[in-house]
Amino acid sequence: MSAGKILVVDDDINICELLRLYIEKEGYQVIIANDGNEALRLFESEKPDFVMLDIMLPGLDGWQVCREIRNQSKCPIIMLTAKGEVFDKVLGLELGADDYVVKPFEAKEIIARIRAVMRRTGQPENSEVKEVKWDKLSINLTNYELKVNGVQVDTPPKEMELIYHLASNPNRVFTRDQLLDEVWGFDYYGDSRTVDVHIKRLREKLEGVSDKWVLKTVWGVGYKFEVKE
């Protein structure tokens, strides 16, 4: 039985076949696209559980594909980049990607990240609702819904998981490394700017909503969801 369906998008056929080899050994079904337009067609027809998406593609580039997928789905997305430039990483994350991997990569890194995302985004076996509420704020991780003043705010999956984790542990300070480990769910290979990008986007959604809590930076340490007495 397949552990899930993964769409791999890259114009390098060798990389696609290498990823297929790695991923199918873990029991996943692999679908391959070599350009952006084909990726979107396959995404709509095959409804994959996960997308590995190269940035540099013929036709629609990875950023455009990521944006289109995120407009219609919360399917987890890992961006693949050969550049390793901060701009590429930050832009991908701001468009709603869950993570990025810099080429060349190792098989164990790819598999670890896929497993972590699959565990994190899988539906719980029981019917328990994962929800935390504060003044004018509701974070429902079961349905991936963030509501401010009762109005749903469009929020990418990773931002949802981050704010849920912080708000579930009020007044506890987390370092960036702790957040990478506990929210991203594996020993992260990137840098702490990943956390900063997501905090920035959350602040844009939550700034000034309530005077009873705040998403606070603890300088030199990390972040916390501060609840005021």
N, C-alpha and C positions, 0 to 999 in steps of 0.2 A: 504494500500500500504506500502511495506517495506521501511524503511528509509535507508536501506543499508544492505549489507551482511558482517558479521563479523566471521572470523575464530578464534576460541579459541583453543589453544594448551596447554594441561597440562596432565600429567599422573595421577593426582589426580581426580578421577571421581566426588568426592563431590565438589571440587572447580569448575569443569566444569559446573556442574548443577547449582551451586550457581550463577556463571557468566551468565549462560543462563537465569536464572530467572530475574536477574537484567536487562540484556540487552534487552530481548524480551519485557519487560514492556515498554521500550522506543520506540518500534516499529521496532527494527532491527531484521533481520533474523540471526540466530546463527547456525554455523556449528562447530562440535567438532572433534578434533583429539587428541589421547592419546600418540602418539609417533612422533618422528621427520620425519620418512619416510612417515607415513600416512599424516602428515601435508603438506609435499611437494606435495604428490599426490592430496590432496584436493585443495591445492592452485592452481595447474595447471588446475584441472577439474572444480572447482567452481568459480574461479576468484573473490575472496572476495574483498570488498572495504577496509578492515581493518584487521589486525592480532594482536591478543593478544597471546604472545608467552612466555611460561615458559622456563627458562634456563636449568634446570635439567630434561632431558628427556631420555627415553630408546632409544637405537639406535643412531641416529643423535641427538646431543644436540642442545639447543636453539641457540647457537652461529653459529653452522654450518647451521641450518635452516635459520637464519637471513641472513647469507652471501649468501646462494643460492637464497633466495627471492630477495635480493637487487641486485643480478647480473642480474635479468630479469625484475624487476619491481620497481616502486617508491611507491608501496602500503604502507601506513603508518603502522608502527610496534611499539607496546608497549611491552617491555620485562617485564616478571613477575619474581621476584626473592624472595626467602625466606631468603636469606642471608643478604641482605642489605649492602654488602661489596662494598667499593668504586671501587675495581678492577672489579667486575662484571658489575657495572654501566658504568664505563668508557669504558670497552671493548665492551659492547653492543652498546654504542653510536658511538664508532669508527667504528664499523661494519655497521653502517647505521641505527640503530634503532632510532625512533623519541623520545622515552621517556622510562621510566621504572617505575614500581610500586612495592613497597616492600610489601610482605605478612606479616601479615594479612592486608587486605585493607577494606575500607568502600565502600558501594554501591555508595554513592554520589560522592566519589572521582573517581571511575571508570567511572561513567556516565559523569562527568564533563570533564574528559580527552578525552573520546571518542567524545563527542559533539564538543569540541574545535578542535580536529584533523579533524573531518568531515567538520566543517566550514572552516577551514584553507585550506584544500586540495580540497574542492569542486570547480568545474568549475564555473567561474563567469557567471551570467545570461546574461550579455551583451557581446559584442564582443571586449570590450576595452582590449588592450594589456598592460600588466603590465611589463614595461621594463625600465631599467635605464642604461645609458652608460657613461663611463668615458674613459680616455685615455687607449687604448689597452684592455678595459674591457667592456663586455656586460653581463647584468644580466636580463634574461627574465623569469619572474615568471609565466607567462601564460603557457609557454611550459616547464618550469623548466630546462632552459638551461643556463649554465655559459660558456662564451667564453673568452678566453685569446688570444690576437693577432689573433682573428678570428678562433681559434681552440677550439672546444667544450671540456670542462673539466668535467669528470664524477664527479658529486657532489650530495650527499644525499639530500633529500628534506629539512631537517631541516637546513643544512648549507646554502642552497639556500635562504631560508626564512630569515635567520639571516643576510647574506651579503646584500640581497635586502633591508632589513629594515635599515641597517646602511648606505648603499650607497644612499638611497633615502632621507636621512637626513644628508647631508654632514656637517662635523665639529660640529655636535651636540654630546655631551657626554651622553652616556647611562650608568646607573648603571647596575650591573648584575641583580638586582631585576626587574628593568624596562624591560630589555630584556626578562627575563623569563615571565613577565606578557604580554608584547606586541607581542612577537614572538611566545611563546608557547601558548598564548591565554587563560590562566586561572591562577588562584591563585596557583602557583606551590608549591608542597609539598616537593620537593627535596632540593638540595643545589646548590650554585653558581658554583660549579665545572662543572656542566652541560654546562654552557656558556663557561667556559674556554676550555673544550674539543673541542667544535665546533670552537672556535676562533683559537685554535692551528691547527686544520685540514685545516681551510681556509688559514691560513698564509703559510702553506706548499704549497698550490696551487698558492698563490698570491704574495709571497715574491719576491721583486725585479722586478716585472713586469713593473712598471712605476715609474718615479721620480716625477710625478704630484699628486699622491695620495698615501696614506698608511693606512693600518688597524692598528690603534695605541692604545696602552694601556695607559690609564690615571691613573697613579698609585694612589691607595687609593680610586678611584672612579669607573672606569669601562672601556669602550671602545668607540672609535669613528672612523668613516671613515673620515680621514683628507685629505682635498683637499688643495694643496699648491697654493699660488698666482703665 
